[in-house]
């Protein structure tokens, strides 16, 4: 069983993005396969995390699409739940399961 990431994002090194008057805290980590972007509500502790696996060269313009895709596909950052993981495809994103 894969270990779930911590549900909070450190303030140091993370950034805030505001979409539709809601603040999200996000951070990007380099991995062997590319970049992993983690997103949570800024004001909610222990809410569900959204994890997006994207190419190594991360484009900040993807952030809004990552958040919108997560919200449209069951991500509820106000609820305590396991992280939702998605992966960037050429055209959009897709939900992935633990590998």
Residue pairs with C-beta under 8 A, 6 or more apart in sequence:
1 98
2 98
2 99
4 82
4 83
5 38
5 49
5 51
5 83
7 40
7 45
7 46
7 47
7 48
7 49
7 80
7 83
8 40
8 45
8 46
9 25
9 26
9 27
9 38
9 39
9 40
9 49
10 27
11 25
13 27
14 25
14 26
14 27
15 25
15 26
15 27
16 23
16 24
16 25
16 26
16 42
17 23
17 24
17 26
17 63
17 64
17 67
18 24
19 64
19 67
19 68
22 41
23 41
23 42
23 43
24 39
24 40
24 41
24 42
24 67
24 77
25 39
25 40
25 41
25 42
26 37
26 38
26 39
26 40
26 63
27 37
27 38
28 35
28 36
28 37
28 38
28 58
29 35
29 36
29 37
29 38
30 56
31 53
33 53
34 53
34 54
34 55
34 56
35 53
35 54
35 55
35 56
35 57
35 58
36 51
36 52
36 53
36 54
37 51
37 52
37 54
37 58
37 62
37 63
37 66
38 49
38 50
38 51
38 52
39 49
39 50
39 51
39 52
39 63
39 66
39 67
39 70
39 77
40 47
40 48
40 49
40 50
40 77
41 47
41 77
41 78
44 77
44 78
46 80
47 76
47 77
47 78
47 79
47 80
48 75
48 76
48 77
48 78
48 79
48 80
48 81
48 82
48 83
48 84
49 77
49 83
49 84
50 66
50 67
50 70
50 75
50 77
50 83
50 84
50 86
51 83
51 84
51 85
51 86
52 62
52 66
52 70
52 85
52 86
52 87
52 88
52 93
53 85
53 86
53 87
53 88
53 96
54 62
54 66
54 87
54 88
55 88
62 88
65 92
65 93
66 86
66 93
69 86
69 92
69 93
70 84
70 86
73 84
73 86
73 95
74 84
74 95
75 84
84 95
85 95
85 96
85 97
85 98
86 93
86 94
86 95
86 96
87 93
87 94
87 96
